Amino acid sequence: CTGCGKCIKFCPTEALKIENKKIVLDIEKCTGCGECIHVCENTVFSIPWDLSYKEVQKRTVEYAFAALKNKKGYFFVNFLDNITKDCDCINKKQDVLAKDIGIVAGYDPVAVDFCSLNIVNNFFKKDIFKELWPNVDYTPQIEYAVEIGLGNKEYQFVGV
């Protein structure tokens, strides 16, 4: 760590700070989003590769569940625009696979994500995610979200 602080600027939960010119992580505040991994040019942070993708997906669902627990009135929106192979959560130039497919919105986060998956796959006329990531199955994340009560896969498609 060079103490540049770039990771601090990108941490959405303020889980990072600099002490003695080195970065320190407050594990209680960290949600595991991975922003620090993407922006650190010195590879101070790393992905816990010993976890299976299914375990990572389960944890992601659990984080979402915890964030929404005992809260009312939330609404979810997915913009299916400029679809890329990798996560678009950081400012990194990537090839766009599809421009503007549409917008999915609703009160159930699982239904919104499941509908979004189906719309993107229908657009490509195949399961584009399995083609791009053949060793990673995204369905356990959806199934686990339903299992723990985050939402359900049922949705009503209304074209506008």
N, C-alpha and C positions, 0 to 999 in steps of 0.2 A: 504494500500500500504506500502510495506517495503522498497521501493526505490531500488529494486534489479536491475532494468533496463532490465530485460529479454525481456519485450514487445518492448522496443526500438530497440533491435537487429532484431526483426522480422517485424517491421513496414516498409512496402515497400515505403511509402511516407514521412517518417520522420516527422510524425504528432505528435510524442510523445517526451517529454523531462522531465527531473527531475528538479523540483524547490522546495527548502526547504524539500528535502528528500521525496517528493511525486511526482507522475506522473501527468503531465499536458498534455491535449489533445488539439491540434490546430485543431478545427473543420473545418477550411478552407482547410486544407491539407488532412484530413481524407476522405478516399473513402468508408469506411464501409466494408472493406474486412473481418474483424473479426479475423485477426491473433492475435491481442492482447487478445481477449477472450480465444483463444485456449491455449496460452502459459502462461497466468497469473495463478499462483498457488494460489493466494489470492483472486480470483474472484472479482477483482477491476472493471473489465469491464463486461458488460452483454449484452445479445441480447435483443433488444426492442421487447419483446414478445407481446406487444399490437398491433404490426403490423401483418397483415395477411401475409401468405406466398406469396400470389399474389402481395401484395405491395412490399415485399422484392424482388421478381423476377422483378417487374417493375423497381425498383431502380437499380438493377444490370444491367439491359438492358440500362437504362439511363446513368449509369457510363461508360459502354462500348461505347455507342454512343458518349458521350462527349470526351472520350479519343481518338476516331478515327476521330472526326469531323475535316474537312479541312486537313486531312492527306492523302497522296497518297503512293502507293507502299507497302502496308502491305500484309502479307501472313500469313495464319493461319494453325496450325498443331495440331491435337489431336493424342496423342499416346494412343491407346486403349490397354494398357498393365498394368497388375496387378490391375485389376478393383476391387475396394473395395466398401462396402456399404456406408461408410461415405467419406467425402472429404479427398483427399490425399494430401492436401496442407500443412500439417504439418508433422513433423517427429514423427509419432505415429504408433506403430505396429498394423496392422489390418489383419483380415482374407482376403485372396485373393479369389474373386469369379471367376475370369477368368484371366488366364495368358496373353498370347499374342494373341490378336484378330487381330490387324493390325494398320495401320496408316491412318488417314484421313487428307487431305490437300487441301487448296484452297484459293481463294481470297475473298470469302464471308463468314463472321463468322457465320451467321445464317445457311447457307447451310452446313458448316462443322459440326456444332453442331447437326443439324437435321440428317444429314447422320450418324454421330457417334451414336446418339440415336437409329436409325434404325438398324445399324450393331450390336450393343450390344443386342438389343431386339431379332434380328434374331438369334444371337448366342445362346441365352437362349431359343429360340422358344416360347417366351412369353414377355409381358411387365414387365421385371424384376424390373423396377423402381417403377411401381405401386404396385407390390407385396411387395417390401421392404419398401416403403413409401406410404401406402394406403391412408393416409390423406393429401398427398401433390401431387397435379397435376402439372407436369412440363410443360404442353403444354401452359399455359398462357404466360410463358416467351418467348417461340418461337413465338407465335402469336403477342405479343406486339413488339418484335424485328422487325417483318415484318411490323407491323402497323406504327412504327415511322421511318422506312426506314433504319434500320441498315443492312438489307440484305433480302434474301428471302429463301424459303424452297426448291427451285429447285436445284437439283444437278445431276451430271452425275457420276455414279459409274464406275470406271475403275480399274479392278483388275490387279495386277502386279504379 
